[in-house]
Amino acid sequence: MVQIEVPAPEPDWEAAPSYQGGKRNPAFQQSMWEFAASSFRLVAGLRPPLEALAARLRLTVERGWEDLGDVDVAMFRIERVDFALSRLEGAVVTDTFVWVSRSQDDVDSALDILLGALGIGREALAFRGDVETGFEYCDGSAG
């Protein structure tokens, strides 16, 4: 069998998952979360920590990254609705972000499905809304 040697990276290439200024690597690496996030939209924040929510549903939390840093994410489906729960490491906002598939039209129904499976009520919501219409904090203030 012929042995093929792969050359080492060029010395001036930057790391694939980082911002690449003038010394471009031909590959720009995205995390699994960055790739998957384009299929989801942020719709709410939950006060309980990601670990407790994931434990309730026996979900595996995966570590990825995005442009703001490391992120922990659990992606799952309940009643044919695709969800993701995420938490950005070191973020000022400590809420668990709730993401719903972009194909899901009825966000209120999706949130009811999620909250029911989690065994918690709407009082667990820290905020809700979306990027297009803005976010409303559940204490009544707008964000």
Backbone as numpy.savetxt, mean C-alpha at the origin, in Angstrom:
# Nx Ny Nz CAx CAy CAz Cx Cy Cz
28.18 -28.84 -20.99 27.34 -27.67 -20.99 28.23 -26.43 -20.99
27.86 -25.44 -21.77 28.63 -24.21 -21.88 28.35 -23.31 -20.67
29.41 -22.87 -20.04 29.30 -21.96 -18.90 29.31 -20.52 -19.41
28.28 -19.76 -19.10 28.19 -18.36 -19.51 28.45 -17.49 -18.29
29.39 -16.59 -18.42 29.67 -15.66 -17.33 28.95 -14.35 -17.58
28.25 -13.89 -16.56 27.57 -12.60 -16.63 28.51 -11.55 -16.06
28.75 -10.48 -16.81 29.66 -9.45 -16.31 29.08 -8.72 -15.10
29.94 -8.15 -14.29 29.53 -7.36 -13.13 28.88 -6.07 -13.63
28.14 -5.36 -12.75 27.54 -4.11 -13.17 28.63 -3.09 -13.53
28.24 -2.15 -14.37 29.16 -1.07 -14.72 29.46 -0.28 -13.45
30.69 0.16 -13.26 31.06 0.81 -12.00 30.29 2.10 -11.70
29.82 2.79 -12.73 29.13 4.06 -12.46 27.61 3.93 -12.43
27.06 2.72 -12.51 25.62 2.54 -12.43 25.14 2.74 -11.00
23.99 3.39 -10.86 23.36 3.53 -9.54 22.52 2.29 -9.25
22.16 2.10 -8.00 21.33 0.96 -7.62 19.99 1.04 -8.34
19.47 -0.07 -8.80 18.24 -0.11 -9.60 17.01 0.45 -8.88
16.83 0.23 -7.56 15.61 0.75 -6.94 15.71 2.20 -6.44
16.77 2.91 -6.79 16.90 4.28 -6.28 16.81 5.29 -7.40
16.64 6.55 -7.01 16.62 7.62 -8.00 17.93 7.60 -8.74
17.85 7.72 -10.04 19.06 7.64 -10.85 19.28 8.98 -11.54
20.28 9.69 -11.09 20.60 11.01 -11.65 21.24 10.86 -13.02
22.52 11.15 -13.12 23.18 11.15 -14.41 23.78 9.82 -14.83
23.93 8.89 -13.92 24.60 7.61 -14.24 23.55 6.52 -14.25
22.83 6.45 -15.30 21.67 5.56 -15.38 22.04 4.09 -15.53
21.40 3.32 -14.71 21.39 1.87 -14.83 20.27 1.59 -15.85
20.41 0.66 -16.76 19.32 0.42 -17.71 18.07 -0.15 -17.05
18.18 -0.63 -15.82 17.02 -1.17 -15.10 16.62 -0.21 -13.99
15.33 0.05 -13.90 14.80 0.78 -12.76 13.84 -0.16 -12.06
14.18 -0.57 -10.86 13.42 -1.58 -10.14 12.32 -0.95 -9.29
11.12 -1.54 -9.35 10.02 -1.16 -8.49 9.76 -2.30 -7.51
9.24 -1.94 -6.35 8.85 -2.99 -5.41 7.53 -3.60 -5.87
7.20 -4.75 -5.33 5.93 -5.38 -5.66 4.78 -4.45 -5.30
4.90 -3.74 -4.16 3.85 -2.83 -3.75 3.70 -1.67 -4.74
4.80 -1.07 -5.17 4.71 0.03 -6.13 3.99 -0.41 -7.39
4.30 -1.61 -7.84 3.67 -2.14 -9.04 2.18 -2.39 -8.80
1.84 -3.02 -7.68 0.45 -3.37 -7.38 -0.38 -2.14 -7.04
0.22 -1.12 -6.44 -0.52 0.06 -5.99 -1.24 0.77 -7.13
-0.75 0.64 -8.34 -1.42 1.29 -9.46 -2.81 0.69 -9.72
-3.08 -0.49 -9.19 -4.39 -1.13 -9.33 -5.35 -0.76 -8.20
-4.85 -0.01 -7.22 -5.63 0.35 -6.04 -5.76 1.86 -5.90
-6.75 2.27 -5.11 -6.87 3.68 -4.75 -7.08 3.77 -3.24
-6.46 4.75 -2.64 -6.58 4.98 -1.21 -7.97 5.52 -0.92
-8.70 4.89 0.01 -10.07 5.30 0.30 -10.32 5.62 1.78
-9.42 5.21 2.66 -9.67 5.43 4.09 -8.41 5.14 4.90
-8.49 5.54 6.14 -7.46 5.19 7.12 -8.14 4.57 8.32
-7.52 3.57 8.89 -8.04 2.92 10.09 -7.13 3.22 11.27
-7.70 3.44 12.44 -6.90 3.74 13.63 -6.10 2.53 14.14
-6.65 1.32 14.10 -5.86 0.18 14.62 -4.60 -0.05 13.78
-3.55 -0.58 14.42 -2.30 -0.84 13.69 -2.45 -1.98 12.68
-1.65 -1.91 11.65 -1.66 -2.92 10.58 -1.50 -4.32 11.14
-0.61 -4.50 12.10 -0.34 -5.83 12.65 -1.60 -6.45 13.26
-2.38 -5.65 13.98 -3.61 -6.16 14.62 -4.66 -6.52 13.55
-4.78 -5.68 12.54 -5.74 -5.94 11.47 -5.35 -7.20 10.69
-4.07 -7.32 10.39 -3.58 -8.49 9.66 -3.75 -9.76 10.49
-3.50 -9.67 11.79 -3.65 -10.83 12.67 -5.10 -11.30 12.70
-6.04 -10.36 12.72 -7.47 -10.72 12.75 -7.84 -11.58 11.54
-7.32 -11.22 10.37 -7.66 -11.95 9.14 -6.61 -13.01 8.78
-5.62 -13.20 9.64 -4.53 -14.15 9.40 -3.81 -13.87 8.08
-3.52 -12.59 7.86 -2.84 -12.15 6.65 -1.34 -12.12 6.87
-0.60 -12.31 5.80 0.85 -12.13 5.82 1.15 -10.70 5.40
1.94 -10.00 6.20 2.35 -8.64 5.87 3.68 -8.72 5.15
3.74 -8.06 4.00 4.96 -8.07 3.18 5.62 -6.70 3.25
6.95 -6.68 3.13 7.70 -5.43 3.15 8.06 -5.06 1.72
7.79 -3.83 1.36 8.16 -3.29 0.07 8.74 -1.90 0.27
8.77 -1.13 -0.78 9.21 0.25 -0.66 8.48 1.08 -1.69
8.50 2.37 -1.46 7.99 3.33 -2.43 8.88 4.55 -2.33
8.56 5.60 -3.06 9.46 6.74 -3.07 9.61 7.41 -1.71
8.67 7.19 -0.79 8.76 7.78 0.55 9.45 6.88 1.56
9.77 5.65 1.18 10.48 4.76 2.08 9.87 3.38 2.14
10.25 2.62 3.17 9.77 1.25 3.35 8.29 1.26 3.72
7.58 0.28 3.20 6.15 0.17 3.46 5.79 -1.29 3.73
4.93 -1.50 4.72 4.41 -2.84 5.03 3.01 -2.92 4.45
2.71 -4.02 3.76 1.45 -4.15 3.02 0.90 -5.57 3.15
-0.42 -5.65 3.24 -1.13 -6.93 3.12 -2.19 -6.72 2.04
-2.16 -7.57 1.00 -3.14 -7.51 -0.09 -3.99 -8.77 -0.01
-5.32 -8.61 -0.19 -6.23 -9.74 -0.01 -7.56 -9.44 -0.69
-8.41 -10.44 -0.71 -9.74 -10.33 -1.31 -10.78 -10.84 -0.31
-11.89 -10.09 -0.21 -13.04 -10.52 0.58 -14.27 -10.30 -0.30
-15.09 -11.32 -0.45 -16.32 -11.23 -1.24 -16.08 -10.57 -2.61
-15.06 -10.98 -3.28 -14.69 -10.52 -4.62 -14.30 -9.04 -4.69
-13.95 -8.47 -3.54 -13.43 -7.10 -3.50 -11.96 -7.19 -3.12
-11.11 -6.57 -3.93 -9.67 -6.57 -3.66 -9.31 -5.39 -2.76
-8.58 -5.70 -1.68 -8.16 -4.72 -0.69 -6.65 -4.77 -0.52
-6.12 -3.67 -0.01 -4.75 -3.64 0.50 -4.77 -2.78 1.76
-4.02 -3.19 2.75 -3.79 -2.40 3.96 -2.31 -2.08 3.98
-1.96 -0.83 4.26 -0.54 -0.47 4.24 -0.20 0.48 5.37
1.08 0.50 5.70 1.63 1.44 6.67 3.03 1.80 6.22
3.28 3.10 6.10 4.58 3.61 5.70 5.45 3.76 6.93
6.60 3.11 6.92 7.50 3.14 8.07 8.00 4.57 8.32
7.92 5.00 9.56 8.42 6.31 9.94 7.54 7.48 9.55
6.33 7.22 9.06 5.43 8.29 8.63 4.85 9.02 9.84
4.55 10.29 9.65 3.92 11.08 10.69 2.52 10.55 10.97
1.79 10.17 9.91 0.45 9.59 10.05 0.61 8.11 10.40
0.09 7.72 11.53 0.26 6.33 11.98 -0.91 5.44 11.63
-1.93 6.01 10.95 -3.09 5.21 10.57 -2.71 4.14 9.55
-3.48 3.07 9.53 -3.34 2.04 8.51 -4.15 2.48 7.30
-3.52 2.58 6.16 -4.20 3.01 4.94 -5.00 1.85 4.35
-6.21 2.14 3.92 -7.09 1.16 3.29 -7.17 1.50 1.81
-6.82 0.53 0.99 -6.85 0.67 -0.46 -7.87 -0.31 -1.02
-8.59 0.12 -2.05 -9.59 -0.72 -2.71 -9.27 -0.73 -4.20
-9.55 -1.84 -4.83 -9.33 -1.96 -6.26 -10.00 -0.80 -7.01
-9.31 -0.28 -8.01 -9.87 0.81 -8.83 -11.15 0.39 -9.53
-11.33 -0.91 -9.74 -12.54 -1.40 -10.42 -13.76 -1.42 -9.50
-13.55 -1.19 -8.20 -14.65 -1.20 -7.23 -15.34 0.17 -7.23
-16.59 0.20 -7.67 -17.32 1.47 -7.75 -17.92 1.91 -6.41
-18.41 0.97 -5.64 -19.11 1.28 -4.40 -18.15 1.16 -3.21
-17.50 2.27 -2.90 -16.50 2.28 -1.82 -17.16 2.05 -0.46
-18.34 2.65 -0.24 -19.02 2.46 1.05 -19.32 0.99 1.31
-19.79 0.30 0.29 -20.07 -1.12 0.41 -18.79 -1.90 0.69
-17.72 -1.56 -0.02 -16.43 -2.23 0.19 -15.94 -2.01 1.62
-16.06 -0.79 2.13 -15.65 -0.52 3.51 -16.49 -1.32 4.51
-17.79 -1.43 4.24 -18.65 -2.22 5.12 -18.23 -3.69 5.13
-17.88 -4.22 3.97 -17.40 -5.61 3.87 -16.13 -5.79 4.69
-15.20 -4.85 4.53 -13.92 -4.94 5.26 -14.13 -4.82 6.76
-14.86 -3.79 7.17 -15.08 -3.58 8.61 -15.81 -4.77 9.23
-16.77 -5.35 8.51 -17.47 -6.53 9.01 -16.52 -7.70 9.22
-15.64 -7.94 8.26 -14.68 -9.04 8.39 -13.69 -8.78 9.52
-13.36 -7.51 9.73 -12.43 -7.17 10.81 -13.09 -7.17 12.17
-14.43 -7.17 12.21 -15.15 -7.17 13.48 -15.10 -5.83 14.18
-14.96 -4.75 13.41 -14.91 -3.40 13.98 -15.94 -2.52 13.25
-16.30 -1.41 13.87 -17.28 -0.50 13.28 -16.62 0.72 12.65
-17.46 1.62 12.16 -16.98 2.84 11.50 -16.23 3.77 12.44
-16.38 3.59 13.74 -15.62 4.41 14.69 -14.12 4.16 14.58
-13.73 3.06 13.93 -12.32 2.75 13.73 -11.72 3.57 12.57
-12.58 4.22 11.78 -12.09 5.04 10.66 -11.47 6.33 11.18
-10.27 6.61 10.73 -9.60 7.86 11.07 -9.93 8.92 10.03
-10.00 8.50 8.76 -10.37 9.40 7.67 -10.93 8.57 6.53
-11.59 9.24 5.60 -12.05 8.58 4.39 -12.14 9.60 3.27
-12.21 9.11 2.05 -12.25 9.97 0.88 -11.31 9.43 -0.19
-10.87 10.31 -1.09 -9.90 9.91 -2.09 -9.12 11.12 -2.58
-8.13 10.87 -3.39 -7.23 11.93 -3.85 -8.01 12.97 -4.67
-8.99 12.53 -5.46 -9.73 13.44 -6.33 -10.65 14.38 -5.54
-11.36 13.85 -4.54 -12.34 14.66 -3.82 -11.81 15.20 -2.49
-10.67 14.71 -2.05 -10.11 15.11 -0.77 -10.49 14.12 0.32
-9.83 14.26 1.45 -10.06 13.37 2.58 -10.77 14.12 3.69
-11.69 13.44 4.32 -12.39 14.00 5.46 -12.03 13.18 6.69
-11.52 13.86 7.69 -11.18 13.17 8.93 -12.46 12.88 9.68
-12.52 11.76 10.30 -13.76 11.32 10.92 -14.10 12.10 12.18
-13.24 13.04 12.59 -13.60 13.96 13.65 -14.29 15.20 13.07
-14.51 15.20 11.72 -15.23 16.28 11.07 -14.37 17.28 10.33
-13.06 17.25 10.53 -12.19 18.20 9.82 -11.85 17.68 8.44
-11.45 18.56 7.54 -11.10 18.18 6.17 -9.59 18.16 6.04
-9.11 17.33 5.08 -7.66 17.25 4.88 -7.29 17.29 3.45
